[in-house]
Amino acid sequence: MSARSRGQRTATLLLWIAMALCPLRFAFAGEKIAFDIPAGPATRTLEAYRHAAGIQNLVYPYARVRGMYTHEVRGEYDAVEALRKMLEGTRLQFDFNTEDSITISVLPTDGPRTKTRSDGTISVVDPLNDRRSLQPDVQVVVVQSRSDRNALALPGSAFIDIRRNDIDALGFSTTQDVLRTLPQVFGGGPTEDTHIGLEALSNAGLGSGVNLRGFGAGATLVLVNGHRLAASGSEARFVDISNLPLSIIDRIEILPDSSSSLYGADAVGGVVNFVLMDSFDGAQTDASFATATHGSLSDNRVSQILGVKSSLFDGLVALDFYSRDQLHASDRRLATSDLRPFGGNNFDTNMGSPGTILFGPRAWAIPAGQDGTQLKPADLIPNQQNLNDVWHNVDLLPSQQRWSIFATGKKSVTDDVELFADALFNQRNARNIAGGSRVPLLVPATNAFFVNPLGVAAPIQVAYDFGKDLGPLITNVDVHTLNIVSGVNAHWGENWELQVTGNYASERLGTRTQNSFDPVALRAALADSNRETAFNPFGDGSHTNPATLERIRDSSFQTVDSRVGGGDLTLSRDLEGLNGGRGKLATGLSLRRETSVSDTGTAAGFQSDSHDLHRSVSAAFAALSLPIVGPRPNAAGPNQLEVSLAGRY
């Protein structure tokens, strides 16, 4: 175990001890706690109650609760008494699902009945309302952040909502691990352990994209609080979610169906919206440690959240640190390209040291146990190849380390106008070992160690692995991201809501790969007739002058700067449909500017694949959802009919 790993584990253990000494609180029925909640809008006072009582989950239909008011609660009460006093005389009912989970619903106006439970708590039951609760209160799902921001998903679209308690129950340390539990998320594409496909090959930052239903990560729109992020990778093909610390995510909203009519062509596969925490009162320390039973893989995460919640200002600051060791292929028995012991085929490569000579349609294996200086055509093994494991000296997972800081705040100017701002800064470092450079070498007859299996002076090809000469390819990655959003959220009357936001996101990616080779210097060394300076590809192992190897050795680098900035204006309102149903209308404008600038080269001066790309996008959208029939439980005909329209220009 390295000193760094020991230090991380010691720090984690100390944090666990500190957490164990910190008192955990929940105001159970009968346990008194001091409440100081003024009368006001229910959407605000319910959150104040949740924090004061230590409730983990308080679920309510925001669109229906917005515009309603609750009474003040001041003094010492238990959790049930305080909530009953707050909601007395209103159309809001409550029910304790568990000791730390409460559901708030809105009563119809036609007179529900109440019942007292055995524990003394009161719930309100209406048979029709209970059945309707199986359907969404409004058949337009809002995919956005706090205060129901941004755009809409129309009826008929599947909707997946992963809440904070679900995230905690899964026990994972990273955002990408949580999403991998969903069958709608395809495992192929740009991830840190996938190397197949154009998107995966562009994953220079060793990050992780989201690929809904296999359409490609570029066809899945990734949002944070309803806003786009800067693109990732060497070609800006996808959004990297590994830069989002799991500790600050309040919930994940997923539309696994096409939403291009509202969002554009990058939402053909669906939408994933990460809603970050926007309110916290007090301090919370979280730490986790995991390790594998075999190999060096260990996983550490520590986070600290500090927040304040008052009638004047809500805000929080969160710090998050995550680190994980690499997982080497040698630590996993099944990580091999020769699958014959398991009933499969052999996928070994013929590139190695000793290598394989290819001349015309035939192959000759270079014998093992010799240095290539005395090799004769008769020594070569005809019709055979030296096969080598593709996964030799390769990391299955790279090491990762990430530091993040997140700050958010909101300020109510009036009861109907709220200002808000979010900022997330992230620094991630990764390191990956990919084995030696494998390449077919064209060896001319002038090479000082040249041998042709047919005894002629014609050039030959040698399938070769530079791992024993130059060492494995080692890639170090450095990623910096910045996301800033600010705006105003206003509503008037009982239905209309206006939101105006501005956002800026950037990602700077830098990679450097060591132990590659300079093709110009290699060609010169292969054609060299001097044994003191020529490259020798005919031995078992490295038998070339170290000075020559240093002339061949090279490194490559790449920097990619991606940015996106813009503004959005959204106007929406709730609608009263027929038969008491509820619908929604939303329309909006969007402007954004995207750039991606790449610079790629080698230490030897070779440049390639650089680009400087820009585009501007302006859009307008409108969406309408209106119930026509129902929901009508036990109806003889159709129990629900809705009209939905959406368009984007």
C-alpha positions in Angstrom: 0.0 0.0 0.0 1.4 3.4 -1.0 1.9 6.2 1.6 -0.7 8.2 -0.3 -3.3 5.4 0.1 -2.5 5.0 3.8 -2.9 8.7 4.3 -6.3 8.7 2.5 -7.6 5.8 4.6 -6.4 7.4 7.8 -8.1 10.6 7.0 -11.3 8.7 6.1 -11.2 6.8 9.4 -10.8 10.0 11.4 -13.8 11.5 9.6 -15.9 8.4 10.4 -15.0 8.8 14.1 -16.0 12.5 13.9 -19.3 11.6 12.3 -20.0 9.0 14.9 -19.6 11.6 17.6 -21.9 14.1 15.9 -25.5 13.8 17.2 -28.1 12.9 14.6 -31.5 14.4 15.2 -35.1 13.8 14.2 -38.1 15.2 16.0 -40.1 12.0 16.6 -43.7 12.2 17.7 -43.6 13.2 21.4 -40.1 14.7 21.2 -40.3 18.5 21.5 -38.2 20.8 19.3 -38.2 24.6 19.0 -39.9 25.8 15.8 -39.7 29.4 14.6 -41.5 29.4 11.2 -43.4 32.5 10.2 -46.6 32.4 8.1 -46.0 32.5 4.4 -46.0 30.7 1.0 -46.3 27.0 1.5 -43.4 26.2 -0.8 -41.1 28.1 1.5 -42.5 27.2 4.9 -42.6 23.5 4.1 -38.9 23.5 3.4 -38.3 25.5 6.6 -40.3 22.8 8.5 -38.3 20.0 6.9 -35.0 21.4 8.0 -36.2 22.3 11.5 -37.7 18.9 12.1 -34.8 17.0 10.6 -37.0 15.4 8.0 -35.1 13.7 5.2 -37.8 13.6 2.5 -40.8 15.9 2.2 -42.6 15.3 -1.1 -45.4 17.5 -2.4 -46.9 18.6 -5.8 -45.1 22.0 -6.3 -47.4 23.2 -9.1 -50.5 22.8 -6.9 -49.0 23.9 -3.6 -47.5 27.1 -5.1 -49.7 30.1 -4.3 -51.0 28.5 -1.0 -50.1 29.8 2.4 -49.6 28.2 5.8 -49.8 29.4 9.4 -46.9 30.4 11.6 -45.5 27.9 14.1 -43.5 29.3 17.0 -42.7 27.4 20.1 -41.9 23.8 21.2 -43.8 21.0 19.4 -43.2 17.5 18.2 -43.1 16.9 14.4 -46.8 16.0 14.1 -48.1 18.8 16.2 -46.0 21.4 14.4 -47.1 20.3 10.9 -50.8 20.0 12.0 -50.7 23.6 13.3 -49.0 24.8 10.1 -51.6 23.2 7.8 -54.7 23.8 9.9 -57.6 25.2 7.8 -55.7 24.8 4.5 -56.4 22.2 1.7 -53.0 20.6 2.4 -53.0 17.1 4.0 -50.0 15.2 5.3 -49.1 11.6 5.9 -45.9 10.2 7.5 -44.7 7.4 5.2 -41.9 6.6 7.6 -40.4 8.5 10.5 -38.3 10.7 8.2 -40.5 10.8 5.1 -43.7 12.9 4.7 -46.0 13.2 1.7 -48.1 16.4 1.3 -51.1 16.4 -1.0 -53.8 18.9 -1.9 -57.4 18.1 -1.0 -60.2 18.6 -3.5 -62.9 21.1 -2.6 -65.7 18.5 -2.4 -65.2 17.6 1.3 -62.8 14.8 2.1 -63.0 12.7 5.3 -60.3 12.4 8.0 -59.1 9.5 10.0 -56.9 9.2 13.1 -54.2 6.6 13.0 -53.1 4.4 15.9 -50.1 6.6 16.6 -52.2 9.7 17.0 -51.4 11.3 13.7 -54.1 12.5 11.4 -54.4 11.8 7.7 -57.0 12.9 5.2 -58.5 10.3 2.9 -60.5 10.9 -0.2 -61.1 7.7 -2.3 -61.2 9.6 -5.6 -58.1 11.6 -4.7 -56.2 8.4 -3.7 -56.8 6.9 -7.1 -55.8 10.1 -8.8 -52.6 10.1 -6.9 -51.5 7.1 -9.0 -51.3 9.6 -11.9 -49.1 12.7 -11.9 -50.9 15.8 -10.6 -50.0 17.6 -13.8 -49.5 15.5 -16.9 -46.5 17.6 -17.9 -43.3 16.6 -16.2 -41.0 19.6 -15.5 -37.4 18.8 -16.1 -35.5 21.5 -14.4 -34.0 22.6 -11.1 -35.3 24.5 -8.1 -38.7 26.2 -8.3 -39.7 24.1 -11.4 -37.2 25.8 -13.8 -37.0 25.6 -17.5 -38.7 23.2 -20.0 -41.2 20.4 -20.2 -41.7 16.7 -21.0 -44.9 16.0 -22.7 -47.5 13.2 -21.8 -46.6 9.8 -22.9 -42.9 10.2 -22.2 -41.4 7.9 -19.7 -40.0 9.7 -16.7 -37.4 8.4 -14.3 -36.8 10.4 -11.1 -33.9 9.3 -8.8 -34.2 11.1 -5.5 -31.5 11.7 -2.9 -32.6 8.9 -0.6 -32.4 6.5 -3.6 -28.9 7.7 -4.4 -27.8 7.1 -0.7 -29.4 3.7 -0.7 -27.4 2.6 -3.8 -24.1 3.2 -1.9 -22.1 4.3 -4.9 -19.4 7.0 -4.9 -19.7 8.5 -8.4 -22.5 9.9 -10.5 -21.8 7.6 -13.4 -22.0 4.5 -11.2 -25.6 5.5 -10.2 -26.7 5.9 -13.8 -25.2 2.5 -14.8 -27.9 0.8 -12.6 -30.6 1.9 -15.1 -31.4 -0.4 -18.0 -32.1 2.6 -20.2 -28.4 3.6 -19.9 -26.3 1.8 -22.5 -22.9 0.7 -21.2 -21.0 1.4 -24.5 -19.7 4.7 -25.6 -17.4 7.2 -23.9 -16.7 5.8 -20.5 -13.4 5.3 -18.6 -13.5 1.5 -19.3 -14.8 1.4 -22.9 -12.5 1.9 -25.9 -14.9 1.0 -28.8 -16.6 3.5 -31.1 -15.8 7.0 -32.3 -17.1 8.7 -29.2 -15.1 6.3 -27.0 -11.9 7.0 -29.0 -12.4 10.7 -28.5 -12.5 10.3 -24.7 -9.1 11.8 -24.1 -10.1 12.9 -20.6 -10.9 9.4 -19.4 -14.4 10.6 -18.4 -17.9 9.1 -18.7 -20.8 10.2 -20.9 -24.5 9.1 -20.8 -25.8 7.0 -23.7 -29.5 6.5 -23.4 -30.8 3.5 -25.3 -27.6 3.1 -27.4 -28.3 6.2 -29.6 -24.9 7.6 -28.6 -23.8 10.0 -25.9 -23.9 12.8 -28.4 -27.7 12.2 -28.8 -28.3 12.4 -25.1 -28.7 15.9 -23.7 -27.1 16.4 -20.3 -28.2 19.3 -18.2 -27.4 20.7 -14.7 -30.3 22.6 -13.2 -31.8 22.8 -16.7 -28.7 24.2 -18.4 -26.2 22.8 -20.8 -22.6 22.0 -19.9 -19.4 22.4 -22.0 -18.7 19.5 -24.3 -15.9 17.0 -23.4 -13.3 14.9 -25.2 -10.9 15.6 -27.9 -13.7 16.3 -30.4 -16.4 17.7 -28.1 -18.7 14.8 -28.8 -20.3 14.3 -25.4 -20.7 15.7 -21.9 -18.6 14.3 -19.1 -20.6 13.5 -16.0 -17.7 12.3 -13.9 -17.0 16.0 -13.2 -20.2 16.1 -11.1 -19.7 15.2 -7.5 -22.4 12.9 -6.2 -22.6 14.6 -2.8 -24.2 17.8 -4.2 -26.9 16.1 -6.4 -30.4 16.4 -5.0 -32.0 14.3 -7.7 -31.6 13.0 -11.2 -34.4 13.5 -13.7 -34.3 11.3 -16.9 -36.4 11.4 -20.0 -35.3 8.3 -22.0 -37.4 9.3 -25.0 -36.7 11.8 -27.7 -37.3 15.4 -26.6 -35.9 17.1 -29.7 -39.0 19.2 -30.3 -38.2 21.1 -27.1 -34.5 20.9 -26.8 -33.1 20.3 -30.3 -31.2 17.6 -32.1 -28.9 16.8 -29.2 -31.9 15.4 -27.3 -32.9 12.7 -29.9 -31.9 10.0 -27.4 -33.4 11.7 -24.3 -32.5 14.1 -21.6 -30.7 13.7 -18.2 -31.0 16.6 -15.8 -29.0 16.8 -12.6 -30.7 18.9 -10.0 -28.2 20.2 -7.5 -28.8 21.0 -3.8 -30.1 24.5 -3.4 -30.9 24.7 0.3 -29.3 23.4 3.5 -29.3 24.5 7.1 -26.3 23.5 9.3 -23.3 21.3 8.6 -23.0 17.8 7.2 -19.9 15.6 6.8 -20.0 12.6 4.6 -17.3 10.0 4.1 -17.1 6.6 2.4 -14.3 4.0 1.9 -14.4 1.0 -0.3 -11.8 -1.5 -1.4 -11.6 -4.7 -3.4 -10.8 -8.1 -1.9 -8.1 -8.7 -4.6 -5.9 -6.1 -6.2 -5.0 -2.5 -5.4 -8.4 -0.9 -6.2 -9.7 1.4 -3.4 -12.3 4.1 -3.4 -12.4 7.1 -1.1 -14.9 10.0 -0.9 -15.2 12.9 1.7 -17.6 15.8 1.5 -18.4 18.7 3.7 -21.6 20.9 3.3 -22.2 24.1 5.2 -25.5 25.9 4.7 -27.7 28.6 6.1 -31.4 29.0 5.7 -33.3 32.0 6.9 -36.1 34.4 5.9 -33.4 36.7 4.4 -31.2 34.3 2.5 -30.7 30.6 1.6 -27.3 29.4 0.6 -24.7 26.6 1.0 -21.1 25.8 0.2 -20.0 22.2 -0.5 -16.5 20.7 -0.7 -16.0 17.3 -2.2 -12.9 15.1 -2.6 -12.9 11.7 -4.4 -10.0 9.4 -5.2 -9.8 5.9 -6.6 -6.8 3.6 -7.4 -6.3 2.1 -10.8 -7.5 -1.4 -11.5 -4.8 -3.4 -13.3 -5.7 -6.2 -15.6 -3.3 -8.5 -13.8 -5.6 -8.3 -10.8 -8.5 -9.9 -12.6 -8.2 -13.5 -13.8 -10.8 -13.0 -16.6 -9.0 -9.9 -18.0 -7.2 -11.8 -20.7 -7.5 -11.9 -24.5 -7.0 -15.7 -24.6 -10.4 -17.0 -23.7 -9.9 -20.7 -24.6 -9.7 -21.7 -20.9 -13.2 -20.3 -20.5 -14.7 -21.9 -23.7 -14.0 -19.0 -26.0 -11.5 -18.1 -28.7 -8.0 -16.7 -28.6 -7.8 -13.0 -29.3 -4.1 -12.5 -28.6 -2.0 -10.2 -30.8 1.0 -11.1 -32.9 2.7 -7.9 -31.9 5.3 -8.5 -29.2 8.9 -8.9 -28.3 10.0 -11.2 -29.7 7.8 -10.2 -32.6 6.5 -11.9 -35.7 8.0 -11.5 -39.2 5.4 -11.0 -41.9 6.5 -11.4 -45.6 3.8 -11.8 -48.2 1.1 -14.1 -47.0 3.4 -16.0 -44.6 4.5 -15.5 -41.1 7.6 -16.6 -39.1 8.0 -16.4 -35.4 11.2 -14.9 -34.1 12.7 -17.4 -31.6 12.8 -16.5 -27.8 15.9 -16.5 -25.7 18.2 -14.6 -28.1 19.3 -11.0 -28.7 18.8 -10.7 -32.4 22.5 -10.1 -33.2 23.2 -13.6 -34.6 19.9 -14.5 -36.1 19.8 -16.4 -39.4 16.9 -17.3 -41.7 17.1 -21.0 -40.6 16.5 -19.9 -37.0 13.1 -18.4 -37.7 10.0 -20.6 -37.0 7.9 -20.8 -40.2 4.1 -20.7 -40.2 4.0 -19.6 -36.6 3.3 -16.4 -34.8 4.4 -15.1 -31.3 1.0 -14.4 -29.7 0.8 -12.0 -26.7 -2.0 -11.0 -24.3 -3.6 -7.8 -25.4 -4.2 -6.9 -21.7 -0.6 -7.3 -20.7 0.5 -4.3 -18.5 -2.9 -2.5 -19.1 -5.2 -0.7 -16.6 -8.8 -1.8 -16.7 -9.7 1.4 -14.8 -7.5 4.5 -14.6 -6.8 6.1 -11.3 -9.0 9.2 -10.6 -8.8 12.1 -8.2 -11.2 15.0 -8.1 -11.6 18.2 -6.0 -14.9 20.1 -6.3 -16.4 23.2 -4.7 -20.0 24.2 -5.1 -21.8 27.3 -3.9 -25.4 28.3 -4.4 -27.7 31.0 -3.0 -31.2 32.4 -3.4 -32.7 35.6 -2.1 -36.4 36.4 -2.1 -36.9 40.1 -3.1 -40.6 39.8 -2.6 -43.0 36.9 -2.1 -43.2 36.6 -5.9 -39.6 37.4 -7.0 -36.5 35.3 -6.3 -32.9 35.8 -7.3 -30.6 32.8 -7.5 -27.0 31.9 -8.5 -25.0 28.7 -8.7 -21.3 28.1 -9.2 -19.4 24.8 -9.5 -15.7 24.5 -9.9 -14.1 21.1 -10.5 -10.5 19.8 -10.9 -10.0 16.2 -11.9 -6.8 14.2 -12.5 -6.5 10.8 -14.0 -3.7 8.4 -14.9 -3.9 5.4 -17.2 -1.5 2.7 -18.3 -2.2 1.2 -21.8 0.7 -1.2 -22.4 3.5 -0.7 -24.9 3.1 0.9 -28.3 2.2 -1.9 -30.8 3.0 -1.3 -34.4 4.0 -3.2 -37.6 7.6 -2.1 -38.4 8.8 -1.9 -42.0 12.4 -3.0 -41.7 14.6 -2.3 -44.8 17.6 -4.5 -45.8 20.0 -1.7 -44.7 19.1 -2.4 -41.0 22.3 -3.6 -39.2 20.4 -6.6 -37.7 18.3 -7.4 -40.8 17.3 -11.0 -41.6 14.9 -12.1 -44.3 13.3 -15.5 -43.8 13.7 -16.2 -47.6 17.3 -14.9 -47.6 16.6 -12.1 -50.0 17.3 -8.3 -49.6 13.6 -7.3 -49.8 12.1 -5.3 -46.8 10.1 -7.2 -44.3 7.5 -6.3 -41.7 7.9 -7.1 -38.0 4.8 -7.1 -35.7 6.4 -5.4 -32.7 5.7 -4.2 -29.1 7.8 -1.4 -27.7 6.9 -2.1 -24.1 10.2 -3.7 -23.2 12.2 -0.9 -25.0 10.3 2.3 -24.0 8.0 1.1 -21.3 4.1 1.3 -21.2 2.1 4.2 -22.6 1.2 6.3 -19.6 -1.4 9.0 -20.0 -1.9 11.8 -17.4 -5.1 13.8 -17.6 -5.9 17.2 -16.1 -9.5 18.6 -16.4 -10.8 21.9 -15.0 -14.5 22.8 -15.3 -16.5 25.8 -14.3 -20.3 26.2 -14.4 -22.0 29.5 -13.4 -25.8 30.2 -13.5 -27.7 33.2 -12.3 -31.2 34.5 -12.8 -34.5 35.6 -11.5 -37.7 33.5 -11.0 -41.0 35.4 -10.7 -44.6 34.5 -10.6 -47.8 36.4 -10.4 -51.4 35.5 -9.8 -51.9 31.9 -9.2 -50.6 30.5 -12.5 -48.0 32.5 -14.3 -44.3 32.0 -13.8 -41.4 33.8 -15.6 -37.8 32.8 -15.4 -34.8 34.6 -16.9 -31.3 33.0 -16.6 -27.8 33.5 -17.9 -25.2 30.7 -17.8 -21.6 30.1 -18.6 -19.8 26.7 -18.7 -16.2 25.8 -19.6 -14.0 22.7 -19.6 -10.2 22.8 -20.1 -8.8 19.4 -20.9 -5.1 18.6 -20.9 -3.5 15.2 -21.6 0.1 14.1 -21.9 1.1 10.6 -23.0 4.6 9.3 -22.3 6.7 6.5 -23.9 5.4 6.8 -27.4 7.8 6.9 -30.3 8.9 9.5 -32.9 8.1 8.0 -36.3 10.8 10.0 -38.1 13.5 9.0 -35.7 12.3 5.4 -35.7 12.5 5.2 -39.5 16.0 6.5 -39.4 17.1 4.0 -36.7 15.5 1.1 -38.7 17.4 2.0 -41.8 20.7 2.5 -39.9 23.5 0.0 -40.9 25.6 0.8 -37.7 24.9 -1.7 -34.9 25.9 0.9 -32.4 23.0 3.2 -33.4 20.5 1.1 -35.3 17.2 -0.2 -33.8 17.1 -4.0 -33.3 13.6 -5.4 -33.6 14.8 -9.1 -33.9 15.6 -9.9 -30.2 13.7 -11.3 -27.3 13.4 -8.1 -25.1 15.3 -4.8 -25.5 18.6 -5.1 -27.2 19.1 -1.7 -28.7 21.6 1.0 -27.6 19.9 3.1 -24.8 21.0 6.3 -26.6 19.1 5.2 -29.7 16.0 4.4 -27.6 16.1 7.9 -26.1 16.2 9.4 -29.6 13.2 7.4 -30.6 11.3 8.1 -27.4 8.6 10.7 -27.7 5.6 12.1 -25.8 2.3 13.6 -27.1 0.0 16.2 -25.7 -3.4 17.6 -26.3 -5.3 20.6 -25.0 -9.0 21.2 -25.6 -10.9 24.3 -24.5 -14.7 23.9 -24.7 -17.1 26.7 -23.7 -20.8 27.4 -23.8 -22.6 30.6 -22.7 -26.1 31.9 -23.2 -29.4 33.0 -21.8 -32.9 31.6 -21.5 -36.3 33.1 -21.0 -39.2 30.8 -20.1 -42.9 31.7 -19.5 -45.3 29.1 -18.2 -48.6 28.7 -16.5 -50.9 26.0 -15.2 -54.1 25.4 -17.0 -57.5 24.2 -15.9 -58.6 21.3 -18.2 -62.0 19.7 -18.6 -63.4 17.6 -15.7 -61.1 19.2 -13.2 -57.9 18.1 -14.9 -54.8 20.2 -14.9 -52.6 21.1 -17.8 -49.7 23.3 -18.6 -48.5 25.9 -21.2 -44.9 26.9 -21.6 -43.0 28.9 -24.1 -39.5 30.2 -24.2 -36.5 31.7 -26.0 -32.9 30.5 -25.9 -29.6 31.9 -27.1 -26.2 30.2 -26.7 -22.7 30.3 -28.1 -20.5 27.2 -28.2 -16.8 27.0 -28.9 -14.2 24.1 -29.0 -10.5 24.8 -29.6 -8.0 21.9 -29.7 -4.2 21.8 -30.0 -2.5 18.4 -30.5 1.1 17.6 -31.0 4.2 15.7 -29.9 7.4 16.7 -28.1 9.2 16.1 -31.5 7.2 18.9 -33.1 4.6 16.8 -35.0 1.2 18.5 -35.0 -2.2 16.9 -35.9 -5.9 17.0 -35.4 -6.2 20.6 -34.2 -9.5 22.5 -34.6 -11.1 25.8 -33.8 -14.9 25.3 -33.9 -17.7 27.8 -33.1 -21.4 27.9 -33.5 -24.3 30.1 -32.3 -27.8 28.8 -31.6 -31.0 30.7 -31.2 -34.3 28.9 -30.6 -37.9 29.4 -29.6 -40.2 26.7 -28.3 -43.7 26.2 -27.1 -45.4 23.3 -25.4 -49.0 22.6 -24.4 -50.6 19.8 -22.4 -54.3 19.9 -21.7 -56.5 17.1 -20.2 -59.7 16.5 -22.1 -61.1 13.5 -20.3 -60.4 12.2 -16.8 -58.7 10.7 -15.1 -62.0 8.8 -14.4 -61.5 5.7 -12.2 -63.8 2.8 -13.1 -65.0 4.6 -16.2 -66.7 2.4 -18.8 -64.8 4.0 -21.7 -61.4 5.6 -21.8 -60.5 6.9 -18.3 -58.1 9.6 -19.5 -57.5 11.6 -22.7 -55.0 14.4 -23.1 -53.9 16.7 -25.9 -50.2 17.6 -26.1 -48.5 19.8 -28.6 -44.8 20.9 -28.8 -42.7 22.7 -31.3 -39.3 24.2 -31.6 -37.7 26.6 -34.2 
